[in-house]
Amino acid sequence: MTAQPNYGIDAPTVVRNLSVGGMTLAVAGAAMGIAGFGAQFVPSIITTGLIMGVMALWMLASSLWIKQIVMRRMLQDHDWRGDEQVLDVGCGRGLVAIEAARHVTRGHVRGIDLWQAQDLSDNGPDQTLANARIAGVADRLTVDTGDARALPYSDASFDLVTSMTVIHNIPNTQGRRDAIAQIWRVVKPGGQILIFDIRHARSYLQQLRDLGAVDARLRGPILLWGPIGWRFAVRKPKP
């Protein structure tokens, strides 16, 4: 069997806690019912456990399957030439960056991340590069360590900047605004920005419009993991 890239599980601690908690509640509720203890609470306990289990399964499905569909549809909003310089902000284990690298046979992709394991299981640059080798695009992908709020790249460096379910992990509004401002700074005039995120995506779009973005396309709502998400594409106008 041909090896496939492994892009990990998002929010692994949350998935684990939901799985363990759901199973514990369901078993405890069943045991209480058999023992005839606290019968009035048994339905609620079992129902809560089952809901937690379903949530864990949905998060696993989102990580392993559904987010790949969302990623491909996001990248379809770009008209690929094949020679683009691409930046993926918060690249994780390479889901978006590697798919972008498949499109740029004459270009290059850079991925940047802080590699936080609480956001993605076994997150790290070695895993990203291993996935790139498996996918056959290692020669077209470079990974860097850095913060979205202070991207270490020159102004107008990239034809396309992408980011998927990353910026919401920044815990404060100003930090998220700084990340969007950095993305705007490093994209070239005439270049494009593609973002999918949960919770705050429409506020990012409004900020980019305020900065001068044009050709905005908003898609959603999209249910991934749990919170509602949106994806959008905008372009930075040429002078």
PADO-235018 format. One record per residue: residue number from 1; x, y, z of N, C-alpha, C in turn. Coordinates in steps of 0.001 Angstrom, whole numbers. Layout:
% PADO-235018
+-----+---------+---------+---------+---------+---------+---------+---------+---------+---------+
! pos !     npx !     npy !     npz !    capx !    capy !    capz !     cpx !     cpy !     cpz !
+-----+---------+---------+---------+---------+---------+---------+---------+---------+---------+
! NUM !       X !       Y !       Z !       X !       Y !       Z !       X !       Y !       Z !
...
+-----+---------+---------+---------+---------+---------+---------+---------+---------+---------+
This chain:
% PADO-235018
+-----+---------+---------+---------+---------+---------+---------+---------+---------+---------+
! pos !     npx !     npy !     npz !    capx !    capy !    capz !     cpx !     cpy !     cpz !
+-----+---------+---------+---------+---------+---------+---------+---------+---------+---------+
!   1 !     841 !   -1196 !       0 !       0 !       0 !       0 !     880 !    1251 !       0 !
!   2 !     536 !    2216 !    -858 !    1303 !    3448 !    -957 !    1104 !    4302 !     290 !
!   3 !    2199 !    4823 !     838 !    2111 !    5678 !    2026 !    1361 !    6958 !    1692 !
!   4 !     606 !    7455 !    2649 !    -139 !    8697 !    2503 !     296 !    9675 !    3582 !
!   5 !     298 !   10974 !    3280 !     613 !   11960 !    4323 !    -343 !   11838 !    5501 !
!   6 !     187 !   12085 !    6696 !    -616 !   12054 !    7922 !    -659 !   13470 !    8483 !
!   7 !   -1841 !   14087 !    8421 !   -1965 !   15484 !    8817 !   -2415 !   15676 !   10261 !
!   8 !   -2511 !   14601 !   11020 !   -2748 !   14707 !   12451 !   -4192 !   14971 !   12828 !
!   9 !   -4411 !   15073 !   14147 !   -5730 !   15319 !   14725 !   -5737 !   16713 !   15341 !
!  10 !   -6708 !   17514 !   14961 !   -6821 !   18856 !   15519 !   -7363 !   18802 !   16950 !
!  11 !   -6865 !   19713 !   17784 !   -7279 !   19803 !   19190 !   -7308 !   18422 !   19835 !
!  12 !   -6185 !   17701 !   19842 !   -6203 !   16313 !   20324 !   -6632 !   16168 !   21769 !
!  13 !   -6301 !   17135 !   22617 !   -6706 !   17045 !   24026 !   -8223 !   17137 !   24165 !
!  14 !   -8833 !   17996 !   23365 !  -10293 !   18118 !   23402 !  -10940 !   16812 !   22944 !
!  15 !  -10417 !   16232 !   21871 !  -10964 !   14966 !   21376 !  -10825 !   13870 !   22430 !
!  16 !   -9658 !   13813 !   23070 !   -9446 !   12805 !   24114 !  -10402 !   13006 !   25277 !
!  17 !  -10548 !   14248 !   25732 !  -11412 !   14510 !   26880 !  -12873 !   14197 !   26574 !
!  18 !  -13309 !   14532 !   25372 !  -14682 !   14215 !   24992 !  -14890 !   12707 !   24923 !
!  19 !  -13914 !   11998 !   24372 !  -14037 !   10544 !   24248 !  -14080 !    9878 !   25615 !
!  20 !  -13114 !   10227 !   26468 !  -13046 !    9610 !   27793 !  -14242 !   10018 !   28648 !
!  21 !  -14572 !   11304 !   28627 !  -15696 !   11770 !   29421 !  -17014 !   11163 !   28968 !
!  22 !  -17199 !   11101 !   27646 !  -18431 !   10524 !   27137 !  -18580 !    9061 !   27497 !
!  23 !  -17493 !    8312 !   27346 !  -17544 !    6893 !   27681 !  -17785 !    6698 !   29174 !
!  24 !  -17125 !    7508 !   29988 !  -17283 !    7388 !   31442 !  -18718 !    7648 !   31867 !
!  25 !  -19317 !    8711 !   31320 !  -20691 !    9034 !   31673 !  -21669 !    7958 !   31207 !
!  26 !  -21452 !    7467 !   29982 !  -22362 !    6444 !   29469 !  -22295 !    5172 !   30308 !
!  27 !  -21082 !    4750 !   30658 !  -20922 !    3538 !   31477 !  -21474 !    3754 !   32880 !
!  28 !  -21185 !    4940 !   33458 !  -21681 !    5228 !   34806 !  -23195 !    5260 !   34831 !
!  29 !  -23795 !    5875 !   33819 !  -25244 !    5932 !   33761 !  -25864 !    4554 !   33639 !
!  30 !  -25255 !    3715 !   32784 !  -25768 !    2349 !   32627 !  -25637 !    1567 !   33929 !
!  31 !  -24506 !    1739 !   34605 !  -24294 !    1031 !   35873 !  -25294 !    1491 !   36929 !
!  32 !  -25565 !    2789 !   36960 !  -26548 !    3301 !   37916 !  -27935 !    2733 !   37636 !
!  33 !  -28252 !    2620 !   36339 !  -29542 !    2065 !   35988 !  -29678 !     614 !   36420 !
!  34 !  -28623 !    -163 !   36215 !  -28656 !   -1567 !   36612 !  -28764 !   -1697 !   38127 !
!  35 !  -28073 !    -828 !   38866 !  -28070 !    -899 !   40328 !  -29309 !    -286 !   40946 !
!  36 !  -30092 !     406 !   40133 !  -31281 !    1055 !   40665 !  -30982 !    2260 !   41522 !
!  37 !  -29817 !    2893 !   41277 !  -29396 !    4047 !   42085 !  -29537 !    5324 !   41258 !
!  38 !  -30202 !    6331 !   41813 !  -30341 !    7618 !   41127 !  -31031 !    7489 !   39786 !
!  39 !  -32108 !    6707 !   39731 !  -32777 !    6417 !   38463 !  -33208 !    7685 !   37730 !
!  40 !  -33572 !    8736 !   38486 !  -34053 !    9958 !   37847 !  -32952 !   10686 !   37068 !
!  41 !  -31690 !   10387 !   37396 !  -30574 !   11063 !   36717 !  -29997 !   10247 !   35551 !
!  42 !  -30346 !    8970 !   35494 !  -29721 !    8070 !   34511 !  -29912 !    8544 !   33072 !
!  43 !  -31135 !    8898 !   32625 !  -31279 !    9323 !   31223 !  -30407 !   10522 !   30855 !
!  44 !  -30349 !   11501 !   31770 !  -29537 !   12695 !   31484 !  -28056 !   12361 !   31417 !
!  45 !  -27587 !   11494 !   32313 !  -26171 !   11127 !   32334 !  -25800 !   10384 !   31059 !
!  46 !  -26632 !    9406 !   30688 !  -26326 !    8635 !   29474 !  -26407 !    9522 !   28235 !
!  47 !  -27426 !   10366 !   28178 !  -27570 !   11256 !   27015 !  -26368 !   12190 !   26884 !
!  48 !  -25928 !   12761 !   28004 !  -24751 !   13641 !   27967 !  -23519 !   12885 !   27481 !
!  49 !  -23346 !   11656 !   27962 !  -22211 !   10850 !   27516 !  -22263 !   10559 !   26033 !
!  50 !  -23452 !   10242 !   25520 !  -23585 !    9958 !   24091 !  -23315 !   11204 !   23250 !
!  51 !  -23798 !   12356 !   23724 !  -23544 !   13605 !   22992 !  -22050 !   13895 !   22933 !
!  52 !  -21355 !   13702 !   24051 !  -19908 !   13929 !   24069 !  -19206 !   12958 !   23109 !
!  53 !  -19662 !   11714 !   23059 !  -19073 !   10750 !   22137 !  -19283 !   11135 !   20692 !
!  54 !  -20483 !   11609 !   20363 !  -20764 !   12053 !   18996 !  -19894 !   13255 !   18636 !
!  55 !  -19731 !   14166 !   19577 !  -18864 !   15321 !   19330 !  -17428 !   14892 !   19054 !
!  56 !  -16926 !   13910 !   19809 !  -15569 !   13412 !   19579 !  -15452 !   12793 !   18193 !
!  57 !  -16457 !   12022 !   17784 !  -16436 !   11403 !   16457 !  -16495 !   12458 !   15355 !
!  58 !  -17302 !   13508 !   15569 !  -17390 !   14582 !   14575 !  -16046 !   15310 !   14450 !
!  59 !  -15377 !   15543 !   15560 !  -14078 !   16207 !   15501 !  -13048 !   15330 !   14791 !
!  60 !  -13101 !   14025 !   15027 !  -12195 !   13116 !   14312 !  -12491 !   13126 !   12817 !
!  61 !  -13772 !   13052 !   12464 !  -14138 !   13088 !   11045 !  -13708 !   14402 !   10401 !
!  62 !  -13852 !   15495 !   11152 !  -13432 !   16802 !   10631 !  -11935 !   16827 !   10350 !
!  63 !  -11140 !   16278 !   11285 !   -9687 !   16281 !   11135 !   -9216 !   15372 !   10004 !
!  64 !   -9834 !   14188 !    9913 !   -9333 !   13163 !    9010 !   -9922 !   13221 !    7610 !
!  65 !  -11066 !   13851 !    7467 !  -11746 !   13799 !    6179 !  -12304 !   15139 !    5742 !
!  66 !  -13180 !   15744 !    6581 !  -13942 !   16903 !    6120 !  -13042 !   18099 !    5845 !
!  67 !  -12003 !   18302 !    6671 !  -11159 !   19486 !    6447 !  -10401 !   19400 !    5124 !
!  68 !  -10174 !   18182 !    4618 !   -9520 !   18065 !    3319 !  -10443 !   18539 !    2196 !
!  69 !  -11740 !   18300 !    2348 !  -12697 !   18808 !    1370 !  -12727 !   20334 !    1412 !
!  70 !  -12793 !   20890 !    2630 !  -12821 !   22348 !    2781 !  -11545 !   22963 !    2204 !
!  71 !  -10389 !   22329 !    2480 !   -9117 !   22839 !    1975 !   -9101 !   22888 !     449 !
!  72 !   -9555 !   21819 !    -203 !   -9528 !   21789 !   -1672 !  -10456 !   22834 !   -2272 !
!  73 !  -11609 !   23010 !   -1651 !  -12532 !   24032 !   -2163 !  -11965 !   25433 !   -1955 !
!  74 !  -11270 !   25635 !    -853 !  -10627 !   26919 !    -621 !   -9604 !   27213 !   -1700 !
!  75 !   -8770 !   26240 !   -2013 !   -7714 !   26451 !   -3011 !   -8269 !   26565 !   -4423 !
!  76 !   -9486 !   26070 !   -4646 !  -10109 !   26223 !   -5959 !  -10490 !   27665 !   -6266 !
!  77 !  -10482 !   28519 !   -5237 !  -10780 !   29931 !   -5460 !   -9596 !   30698 !   -6041 !
!  78 !   -8488 !   30001 !   -6264 !   -7325 !   30626 !   -6909 !   -7136 !   30051 !   -8309 !
!  79 !   -6901 !   30928 !   -9274 !   -6620 !   30494 !  -10642 !   -5112 !   30246 !  -10767 !
!  80 !   -4720 !   28984 !  -10689 !   -3304 !   28623 !  -10615 !   -2604 !   28806 !  -11957 !
!  81 !   -1448 !   29449 !  -11908 !    -562 !   29551 !  -13076 !     516 !   28479 !  -13040 !
!  82 !     975 !   28150 !  -11819 !    2025 !   27155 !  -11652 !    3363 !   27733 !  -11240 !
!  83 !    3498 !   29077 !  -11263 !    4784 !   29686 !  -10907 !    4667 !   30582 !   -9667 !
!  84 !    3586 !   30433 !   -8909 !    3343 !   31310 !   -7763 !    4341 !   31077 !   -6624 !
!  85 !    4596 !   32164 !   -5900 !    5250 !   32095 !   -4600 !    4134 !   32147 !   -3559 !
!  86 !    4034 !   31086 !   -2743 !    2891 !   30911 !   -1846 !    3381 !   30879 !    -401 !
!  87 !    2604 !   31492 !     492 !    2850 !   31392 !    1924 !    1614 !   30798 !    2585 !
!  88 !    1818 !   29754 !    3400 !     733 !   29191 !    4200 !     997 !   29523 !    5666 !
!  89 !     153 !   30355 !    6246 !     324 !   30832 !    7615 !    -336 !   29841 !    8577 !
!  90 !     469 !   29287 !    9492 !     -21 !   28255 !   10391 !    -156 !   26932 !    9671 !
!  91 !     930 !   26507 !    9031 !     870 !   25371 !    8102 !     655 !   24035 !    8791 !
!  92 !     937 !   23945 !   10106 !     802 !   22654 !   10766 !    1607 !   21582 !   10050 !
!  93 !     986 !   20429 !    9876 !    1682 !   19309 !    9250 !    1560 !   19300 !    7731 !
!  94 !    1086 !   20433 !    7162 !    1223 !   20626 !    5730 !       2 !   20402 !    4875 !
!  95 !   -1186 !   20310 !    5462 !   -2378 !   20025 !    4676 !   -2546 !   20979 !    3501 !
!  96 !   -2566 !   22280 !    3774 !   -2760 !   23271 !    2716 !   -1483 !   23468 !    1915 !
!  97 !    -354 !   23563 !    2604 !     916 !   23847 !    1924 !    1267 !   22777 !     901 !
!  98 !    1045 !   21514 !    1245 !    1398 !   20428 !     332 !     473 !   20415 !    -881 !
!  99 !    -818 !   20659 !    -657 !   -1734 !   20719 !   -1794 !   -1388 !   21897 !   -2699 !
! 100 !   -1014 !   23038 !   -2096 !    -580 !   24176 !   -2907 !     667 !   23832 !   -3699 !
! 101 !    1603 !   23109 !   -3074 !    2846 !   22741 !   -3759 !    2588 !   21834 !   -4959 !
! 102 !    1506 !   21054 !   -4925 !    1157 !   20235 !   -6096 !     822 !   21116 !   -7295 !
! 103 !     336 !   22333 !   -7019 !     -88 !   23231 !   -8100 !    1054 !   24068 !   -8658 !
! 104 !    2132 !   24261 !   -7878 !    3175 !   25207 !   -8296 !    4408 !   24443 !   -8782 !
! 105 !    4284 !   23824 !   -9899 !    5395 !   23030 !  -10438 !    6587 !   23901 !  -10813 !
! 106 !    6357 !   25200 !  -10988 !    7450 !   26119 !  -11313 !    7601 !   27198 !  -10235 !
! 107 !    6907 !   27038 !   -9122 !    6960 !   28021 !   -8052 !    7456 !   27410 !   -6761 !
! 108 !    7062 !   28029 !   -5640 !    7522 !   27529 !   -4347 !    6524 !   27917 !   -3265 !
! 109 !    6443 !   27079 !   -2234 !    5562 !   27301 !   -1092 !    6402 !   27380 !     178 !
! 110 !    6098 !   28352 !    1005 !    6672 !   28425 !    2349 !    5541 !   28229 !    3346 !
! 111 !    5804 !   27414 !    4355 !    4867 !   27249 !    5457 !    5507 !   27760 !    6735 !
! 112 !    4721 !   28428 !    7554 !    5243 !   28951 !    8812 !    4285 !   28580 !    9938 !
! 113 !    4847 !   28244 !   11111 !    4021 !   27810 !   12229 !    4806 !   27982 !   13521 !
! 114 !    4067 !   28034 !   14624 !    4670 !   27993 !   15954 !    4726 !   26572 !   16508 !
! 115 !    4105 !   25618 !   15796 !    4183 !   24193 !   16125 !    3623 !   23886 !   17517 !
! 116 !    2416 !   24354 !   17796 !    1785 !   24120 !   19086 !    1057 !   22774 !   19071 !
! 117 !    1501 !   21861 !   19916 !     936 !   20504 !   19928 !    -497 !   20480 !   20426 !
! 118 !    -901 !   21474 !   21216 !   -2282 !   21477 !   21692 !   -3266 !   21775 !   20573 !
! 119 !   -2784 !   22379 !   19490 !   -3653 !   22688 !   18354 !   -3690 !   21568 !   17329 !
! 120 !   -2625 !   20753 !   17271 !   -2537 !   19686 !   16271 !   -1599 !   18612 !   16803 !
! 121 !   -2037 !   17372 !   16738 !   -1245 !   16283 !   17307 !     118 !   16156 !   16628 !
! 122 !    1150 !   15951 !   17462 !    2515 !   15723 !   16986 !    2944 !   16778 !   15978 !
! 123 !    2590 !   18014 !   16253 !    2860 !   19115 !   15326 !    4343 !   19476 !   15337 !
! 124 !    4944 !   19590 !   14153 !    6349 !   19952 !   14081 !    6846 !   19980 !   12659 !
! 125 !    7923 !   20707 !   12396 !    8432 !   20826 !   11023 !    8900 !   19504 !   10437 !
! 126 !    9413 !   18609 !   11256 !    9852 !   17317 !   10723 !    8680 !   16539 !   10135 !
! 127 !    7523 !   16599 !   10800 !    6343 !   15901 !   10295 !    5867 !   16528 !    8989 !
! 128 !    5945 !   17848 !    8905 !    5539 !   18537 !    7678 !    6430 !   18139 !    6512 !
! 129 !    7728 !   18136 !    6744 !    8658 !   17772 !    5675 !    8531 !   16302 !    5285 !
! 130 !    8256 !   15439 !    6279 !    8038 !   14023 !    5959 !    6804 !   13860 !    5079 !
! 131 !    5740 !   14587 !    5388 !    4544 !   14532 !    4543 !    4832 !   15050 !    3141 !
! 132 !    5638 !   16102 !    3049 !    5993 !   16643 !    1732 !    6774 !   15626 !     908 !
! 133 !    7659 !   14888 !    1562 !    8406 !   13851 !     837 !    7479 !   12751 !     348 !
! 134 !    6556 !   12337 !    1200 !    5599 !   11307 !     797 !    4771 !   11781 !    -397 !
! 135 !    4386 !   13064 !    -379 !    3571 !   13620 !   -1452 !    4378 !   13951 !   -2701 !
! 136 !    5694 !   13881 !   -2611 !    6539 !   14153 !   -3772 !    6727 !   15617 !   -4090 !
! 137 !    6586 !   16491 !   -3070 !    6714 !   17930 !   -3322 !    7761 !   18577 !   -2421 !
! 138 !    8640 !   17793 !   -1829 !    9603 !   18336 !    -868 !   10510 !   19388 !   -1487 !
! 139 !   10759 !   19300 !   -2777 !   11626 !   20276 !   -3442 !   10941 !   21621 !   -3640 !
! 140 !    9634 !   21668 !   -3409 !    8890 !   22910 !   -3624 !    8294 !   23468 !   -2333 !
! 141 !    8754 !   22950 !   -1177 !    8192 !   23385 !     100 !    9304 !   23648 !    1113 !
! 142 !    9246 !   24816 !    1740 !   10152 !   25198 !    2826 !    9306 !   25516 !    4051 !
! 143 !    9773 !   25089 !    5224 !    9027 !   25413 !    6449 !    9886 !   26273 !    7363 !
! 144 !    9213 !   27227 !    7997 !    9858 !   28156 !    8917 !    9118 !   28135 !   10254 !
! 145 !    9819 !   28550 !   11295 !    9196 !   28733 !   12605 !    8999 !   30219 !   12840 !
! 146 !    7773 !   30613 !   13132 !    7511 !   32030 !   13330 !    6068 !   32283 !   13693 !
! 147 !    5805 !   33525 !   14059 !    4507 !   33965 !   14587 !    3753 !   34726 !   13498 !
! 148 !    2483 !   34397 !   13324 !    1661 !   35081 !   12325 !    1553 !   36570 !   12596 !
! 149 !    1749 !   36978 !   13849 !    1636 !   38395 !   14193 !    2877 !   39190 !   13840 !
! 150 !    3939 !   38514 !   13422 !    5196 !   39190 !   13053 !    5895 !   38337 !   12008 !
! 151 !    5319 !   38260 !   10818 !    5864 !   37386 !    9782 !    7249 !   37861 !    9349 !
! 152 !    8225 !   36949 !    9268 !    9603 !   37340 !    8969 !    9903 !   37429 !    7476 !
! 153 !    9015 !   38085 !    6737 !    9182 !   38177 !    5283 !    9046 !   39638 !    4862 !
! 154 !    9655 !   39944 !    3742 !    9593 !   41308 !    3219 !    8204 !   41628 !    2701 !
! 155 !    7912 !   42914 !    2605 !    6647 !   43344 !    2023 !    6502 !   42781 !     611 !
! 156 !    5272 !   42471 !     241 !    4937 !   42078 !   -1128 !    5803 !   40926 !   -1636 !
! 157 !    5912 !   39875 !    -821 !    6771 !   38739 !   -1178 !    6035 !   37603 !   -1870 !
! 158 !    4698 !   37531 !   -1738 !    3987 !   36329 !   -2154 !    2815 !   36649 !   -3078 !
! 159 !    2640 !   35775 !   -4063 !    1491 !   35887 !   -4965 !     203 !   35417 !   -4293 !
! 160 !     334 !   34486 !   -3356 !    -824 !   33915 !   -2682 !    -466 !   33643 !   -1229 !
! 161 !   -1341 !   34059 !    -318 !   -1185 !   33733 !    1102 !   -2441 !   32983 !    1543 !
! 162 !   -2238 !   31845 !    2198 !   -3347 !   31028 !    2684 !   -3249 !   30862 !    4199 !
! 163 !   -4378 !   30550 !    4808 !   -4399 !   30210 !    6229 !   -5690 !   29465 !    6513 !
! 164 !   -5591 !   28347 !    7221 !   -6765 !   27523 !    7488 !   -6829 !   27146 !    8967 !
! 165 !   -7914 !   27534 !    9608 !   -8202 !   27243 !   11025 !   -6994 !   27477 !   11930 !
! 166 !   -6420 !   28649 !   11823 !   -5219 !   28991 !   12590 !   -5411 !   30262 !   13406 !
! 167 !   -5880 !   31317 !   12766 !   -5844 !   32638 !   13388 !   -6741 !   32705 !   14618 !
! 168 !   -7793 !   31883 !   14673 !   -8654 !   31901 !   15858 !   -7914 !   31439 !   17116 !
! 169 !   -6786 !   30734 !   16933 !   -6007 !   30298 !   18092 !   -5279 !   31454 !   18784 !
! 170 !   -5168 !   32580 !   18120 !   -4605 !   33771 !   18761 !   -5652 !   34277 !   19750 !
! 171 !   -5319 !   34425 !   21033 !   -6353 !   34555 !   22059 !   -6977 !   35929 !   22211 !
! 172 !   -6511 !   36933 !   21472 !   -7079 !   38266 !   21663 !   -7322 !   38941 !   20328 !
! 173 !   -8252 !   39885 !   20326 !   -8668 !   40549 !   19089 !   -7510 !   41273 !   18419 !
! 174 !   -6700 !   42000 !   19207 !   -5591 !   42746 !   18612 !   -4582 !   41814 !   17961 !
! 175 !   -4316 !   40679 !   18588 !   -3395 !   39726 !   17988 !   -3901 !   39199 !   16656 !
! 176 !   -5203 !   38920 !   16577 !   -5770 !   38459 !   15311 !   -5715 !   39557 !   14252 !
! 177 !   -5971 !   40783 !   14667 !   -5881 !   41899 !   13714 !   -4436 !   42081 !   13225 !
! 178 !   -3475 !   41887 !   14122 !   -2068 !   41988 !   13724 !   -1718 !   40914 !   12691 !
! 179 !   -2239 !   39700 !   12886 !   -1956 !   38624 !   11941 !   -2530 !   38936 !   10559 !
! 180 !   -3749 !   39436 !   10524 !   -4354 !   39797 !    9239 !   -3570 !   40929 !    8574 !
! 181 !   -3139 !   41913 !    9370 !   -2345 !   43016 !    8813 !   -1027 !   42508 !    8242 !
! 182 !    -412 !   41521 !    8877 !     823 !   40942 !    8375 !     589 !   40185 !    7069 !
! 183 !    -489 !   39454 !    7009 !    -824 !   38747 !    5766 !   -1004 !   39742 !    4624 !
! 184 !   -1698 !   40832 !    4904 !   -1894 !   41875 !    3889 !    -551 !   42489 !    3473 !
! 185 !     332 !   42681 !    4423 !    1636 !   43296 !    4128 !    2465 !   42451 !    3188 !
! 186 !    2470 !   41130 !    3373 !    3408 !   40286 !    2616 !    2857 !   39825 !    1270 !
! 187 !    1560 !   40036 !    1010 !    1028 !   39640 !    -290 !    1326 !   40739 !   -1312 !
! 188 !    1620 !   40321 !   -2522 !    1954 !   41282 !   -3577 !     708 !   42014 !   -4061 !
! 189 !     864 !   43235 !   -4551 !    -241 !   43857 !   -5280 !    -657 !   42959 !   -6451 !
! 190 !   -1941 !   42730 !   -6561 !   -2435 !   41783 !   -7549 !   -2529 !   40362 !   -7026 !
! 191 !   -1950 !   40119 !   -5840 !   -1975 !   38792 !   -5246 !   -3272 !   38520 !   -4505 !
! 192 !   -3408 !   37292 !   -4051 !   -4662 !   36845 !   -3459 !   -4443 !   36290 !   -2053 !
! 193 !   -5465 !   36391 !   -1223 !   -5487 !   35828 !     127 !   -6670 !   34871 !     218 !
! 194 !   -6407 !   33664 !     714 !   -7449 !   32662 !     930 !   -7424 !   32251 !    2398 !
! 195 !   -8548 !   32361 !    3080 !   -8612 !   32033 !    4510 !   -9872 !   31228 !    4796 !
! 196 !   -9713 !   30183 !    5603 !  -10857 !   29532 !    6253 !  -10581 !   29529 !    7746 !
! 197 !  -11582 !   29941 !    8522 !  -11417 !   29898 !    9971 !  -12777 !   29818 !   10639 !
! 198 !  -12758 !   29423 !   11896 !  -13969 !   29369 !   12697 !  -14072 !   30642 !   13540 !
! 199 !  -15285 !   30958 !   13909 !  -15629 !   32059 !   14829 !  -15458 !   33447 !   14223 !
! 200 !  -14229 !   33820 !   13799 !  -13938 !   35231 !   13535 !  -13703 !   35559 !   12060 !
! 201 !  -13943 !   34625 !   11147 !  -13499 !   34817 !    9760 !  -14112 !   36064 !    9115 !
! 202 !  -15369 !   36339 !    9415 !  -15991 !   37501 !    8770 !  -15388 !   38813 !    9263 !
! 203 !  -14877 !   38827 !   10494 !  -14196 !   40041 !   10954 !  -12860 !   40219 !   10234 !
! 204 !  -12189 !   39109 !    9895 !  -10953 !   39221 !    9118 !  -11270 !   39817 !    7746 !
! 205 !  -12340 !   39330 !    7153 !  -12722 !   39829 !    5826 !  -13017 !   41320 !    5879 !
! 206 !  -13726 !   41773 !    6907 !  -14020 !   43196 !    7009 !  -12738 !   44006 !    7178 !
! 207 !  -11806 !   43514 !    7969 !  -10537 !   44217 !    8141 !   -9800 !   44345 !    6812 !
! 208 !   -9785 !   43260 !    6032 !   -9110 !   43299 !    4739 !   -9813 !   44245 !    3769 !
! 209 !  -11123 !   44284 !    3826 !  -11848 !   45257 !    2992 !  -11469 !   46676 !    3387 !
! 210 !  -11363 !   46913 !    4702 !  -10976 !   48242 !    5168 !   -9560 !   48609 !    4701 !
! 211 !   -8704 !   47603 !    4554 !   -7341 !   47839 !    4074 !   -7277 !   48038 !    2559 !
! 212 !   -8383 !   47733 !    1864 !   -8435 !   47959 !     426 !   -8638 !   46720 !    -418 !
! 213 !   -8902 !   45571 !     196 !   -9074 !   44330 !    -556 !  -10277 !   44426 !   -1487 !
! 214 !  -10141 !   43758 !   -2642 !  -11215 !   43739 !   -3637 !  -11504 !   42290 !   -4024 !
! 215 !  -12505 !   42120 !   -4870 !  -12887 !   40789 !   -5385 !  -13165 !   39807 !   -4249 !
! 216 !  -13878 !   40261 !   -3237 !  -14148 !   39408 !   -2074 !  -15206 !   38371 !   -2416 !
! 217 !  -14920 !   37123 !   -1993 !  -15877 !   36015 !   -2151 !  -15959 !   35277 !    -811 !
! 218 !  -17138 !   35305 !    -194 !  -17347 !   34685 !    1114 !  -18204 !   33439 !     938 !
! 219 !  -17757 !   32319 !    1537 !  -18484 !   31049 !    1447 !  -18790 !   30544 !    2855 !
! 220 !  -19992 !   30082 !    3052 !  -20349 !   29512 !    4336 !  -21795 !   29775 !    4651 !
! 221 !  -22233 !   29423 !    5849 !  -21434 !   28858 !    6952 !  -21013 !   27422 !    6692 !
! 222 !  -19905 !   27027 !    7314 !  -19338 !   25695 !    7171 !  -19157 !   25117 !    8566 !
! 223 !  -19718 !   23941 !    8802 !  -19603 !   23299 !   10108 !  -18424 !   22337 !   10091 !
! 224 !  -17401 !   22689 !   10836 !  -16192 !   21870 !   10928 !  -15760 !   21854 !   12386 !
! 225 !  -15506 !   20666 !   12937 !  -15189 !   20469 !   14356 !  -16406 !   20733 !   15237 !
! 226 !  -16900 !   21932 !   15257 !  -18029 !   22270 !   16115 !  -18502 !   23677 !   15831 !
! 227 !  -17640 !   24695 !   16081 !  -18032 !   26072 !   15782 !  -18216 !   26294 !   14279 !
! 228 !  -19103 !   27229 !   13942 !  -19347 !   27571 !   12545 !  -18130 !   28296 !   11971 !
! 229 !  -17763 !   27946 !   10735 !  -16649 !   28593 !   10049 !  -17080 !   29190 !    8724 !
! 230 !  -16196 !   30026 !    8176 !  -16417 !   30662 !    6873 !  -15093 !   30656 !    6124 !
! 231 !  -15154 !   30610 !    4817 !  -13944 !   30778 !    4022 !  -14160 !   31928 !    3047 !
! 232 !  -13069 !   32592 !    2720 !  -13193 !   33707 !    1780 !  -11918 !   33875 !     978 !
! 233 !  -12087 !   34558 !    -137 !  -10965 !   34934 !    -998 !  -11044 !   36434 !   -1232 !
! 234 !   -9895 !   37107 !   -1184 !   -9815 !   38522 !   -1548 !   -8536 !   38746 !   -2356 !
! 235 !   -8507 !   39870 !   -3025 !   -7322 !   40220 !   -3811 !   -6815 !   41599 !   -3388 !
! 236 !   -5491 !   41741 !   -3390 !   -4874 !   43049 !   -3117 !   -4725 !   43789 !   -4442 !
! 237 !   -5353 !   44944 !   -4590 !   -5324 !   45621 !   -5885 !   -3931 !   46121 !   -6258 !
! 238 !   -3688 !   46184 !   -7532 !   -2459 !   46784 !   -8026 !   -2602 !   48308 !   -7945 !
! 239 !   -1470 !   49003 !   -7769 !   -1525 !   50471 !   -7676 !   -2122 !   51078 !   -8942 !
+-----+---------+---------+---------+---------+---------+---------+---------+---------+---------+
